[in-house]
Amino acid sequence: MIGDEDILEAKQHSNDKKFFLNILKENPKLLEWASDELKNDKEVVMKALEADGGMLEFASDDLKNDKEVVIKSVSKVGWTCCFASENLKDDKDVLIAGTKVDGQVLYYASKRLRDDREVVLSAIENKPTILKYVSFRLRDDEEIARYAIEHASDKTKKEVYSYLSERLQSNEEIKNLL
């Protein structure tokens, strides 16, 4: 928990790299009060991400476009893909790293990657209901349909089924998976 004294101290040392490299181990959320220069310092941001992947939010735009930085973040906290640059939301390595942690990452993916079989299967493995954001082409793919229904909980199988194409919803083999 960040106290007022911690925030005040961070503000007083906002451009002190050594201070931030030490304090971010214990309190990565203090990155928010670092100077813009330090928010653009890869070493400082990576230190914060080691402790809390969510700190990508406070990194500079340049670092939100740095593949190594973004993968470090999404590998810990998948949803932080929302802070990545548009360029990296279209990077297969970034999306695969994120979907291994949280299938919801597919929501932030480019249209191209929502149509990529490997990315989609990785996302569905962790969150079958993410099928809702998969390309229409892959929602009409029997292998994807089976995989999604098989990985869905009993409570979510019908929801997953509802995202399939009409053709697959009328397929008796698919219906039998419910």
Secondary structure, DSSP 8 states (H G I E B T S, - for coil): ---HHHHHHHHHTTT-HHHHHHHHHH-GGGGGGS-HHHHT-HHHHHHHHHH-GGGGGGS-TTGGG-HHHHHHHHTT-GGGGGGS-TTGGG-HHHHHHHHTT-GGGGGGS-TTGGG-HHHHHHHHHH-GGGGGGS-HHHHT-HHHHHHHHHHS-TTTHHHHHHTS-HHHHT-HHHHTT-
